[in-house]
Amino acid sequence: MEYTTVRRVVTGHDAQGRARVVDDRDVEPITSELMPGCAFFRLWGRDERPAFPDDGSPRPAESWYPPRDGSRFMINTVPPGEPIPPADLDTAAALEELERRMPGAMAANEPGAPGMHTTDSIDYVLVVSGEATLELDDGERTVLRAGDVLVQNGTRHAWYNRGTEPCTIVGVAIGADRTRPT
């Protein structure tokens, strides 16, 4: 399942406290020549715990990953294999653009361990299509296929698509506290 846009419908409360649709629009994917074929949809997020009623307007959600009490809702599509950037790509400019569009996402990746990262969040992940390989810090790998779910409890991990078709996952990340270093 590949997306060109995702329709996002948002509800909120009017001045009398009644539920209303307050936004209905298509969300464009974030793409980069650094990762050809990948599409990242940042659908919603906030940096604080919600309190209701609210008017449904977007709240601050600065970084790609949520802070404590924050949340993020996203859909990611990754092609099979290893995305290879074009040879003539201005890598510095592409990284700068990606940082502007996905603040902190690339910085969370560990140098020398492509894709490996740890976030201070609990992530609920649903594989919608294709298959994704989850790799943990000791090299343990688990293949998830369409319909499988993962509860990611702030562990060090990386995602790969070693399948034969694009993989689409839906994820919700909720910020958490880390009581000891990783």
N, C-alpha and C positions, 0 to 999 in steps of 0.2 A: 504494500500500500504506500504509494508515494503521493505527496501533497505538493501543490503549487501554492495554495493558501489554505488557511484553516478559518472557518467561520467561528467567531467567538461571540456568544450572547451573554450579557451581564445583567443581573437583576440588582435591585436596590429598593429602598423604601422612599415613598414620597413624604411630604410634610405631615400627612395624617397617619403615617406608619403603614400604609398599604404597599404591597409588593408591586413593583413595576419593572418592565424591561427598560433599562436605562442606556444600553449600548448594544449594537448589533453590527458587527463589521468583520471584514476579512483581515486576518493577520498574515503578513508576508514573512517568509522564512529568512533567517540569517544564514548567509552562505559565504564561503571564502575559498579563494583559489588555493589556499593552504590545505584544504580538505575537499577536493573535488567530489561532487556527488552527495555531500552531506548537507542536510537542511535542519536548522534548529529553530523551533518556534517557541518563543517566550510568550506564553499566553496570559499569565497573570502572576502577580507577586506582591508582597507587601513586607515591610521590615518590622512590623509590630503585630501583636495579637489583635485579631479583629474584635470589635465591639458592635453590637447591633441594637437598635436599627442604625443603618447607615445608608447613604445615598447611592452607593455602588460605584462611586468615582474611583479611579486608580489612586493608589497610595504610593509613597516612595518605596522603591525596590531597587536600590542602587547596584549592588553587586550581582553577579550571575548566581552565586550560591547564597542562601538565606542566612541572616544573622540569627542569634537566639530569638525565639518567638516569631521569626519571620517565616515566610513560605514562598515557594515557587511552583508554578505549574507549567510544564513544557511537553513538547513532542519533538523527538529527534529521529531523523532518518539517516542511516549510514549505509553506504553501498558495500557490497562484498569486497573482501581483499583489503589491501593497504592503500588508502588514498595517497596518490603521488602528485605533489604540486608540479606545475609546469617548470621546466628547467630555467626559463628566463624570468621567473617570478621575482619581484622585488620583495624579498622575505620581510625585511624590516618594515616596509610600508604595509604589507598584508597583516603583520602582527599588530601594528599600531591600529589599523582599521578594526581588527577583531577585538582588540582591547576596548575600543570605543563602543562597539556593539554588544560585546559579551564581557563586561568588566570583571576582571579577576578569574575568568574561566581558564585561560591559558596559564596564569601564574600558579594555579592550584596543581598543575601537572608537575611531576618530579623530573628534574633534569636527569638525563641518562636512563630514564624508564618511561618510554613513550606511553602516554595515556594513563599511567598510574597516578592516582590521586586519593586524598582523604578529605572528606568534608565533615564539618560539625553539624550533621543533619541526619534525620531518619528519612529515607527515601522509599516511597512506594512506587514500584515500577511494574508496568504491564507491557509485555511484548504483544504488539498488535499484528505484526506480520514479519515473516522471515525468521531468522534466529540470531541470537546474540550470545557470545561467549563471555562470561564473567570470569575474570582472573583475580585471585586474591594474592596477598603479599607473599605467600609461601609457594606460589606457582599453581595452587589448586585451581582447576578450571571446571566450570559448570555451564553447560549449554542450555539456554532457555529458548523455547520456541513459541510461536503464536499461541496465546491463551495462557502462558505461564506468567506468574507474578514473582516478584522479589521484594523482600523487605530488607533494605540495606541499612544496617545499624551503625553508621559512622565508621565502617571499616575501610582499610586501604584496599583499593581495587582499580581495575581497568576494564574497559569494554572493547570487544573486537567483534567484527562480523566475518566469521570464517565460513559462512554459508555461501549459497549460489545466487541469492536475490537480495535486494535491499531489505534492511531490517528497520522497522519503525517501532519505537517504544514511547509510551506515555509515562511521564514521571511527575510525582508530587514530592517536593523536598520541604521538610519542616525543620527549622533551625533547632539545635539542641546545645546543651552544655557538654563540654569535654572535661572530665574531672582529673585526668592525668594525660601527660603527653603521649602522642602516638609514636 
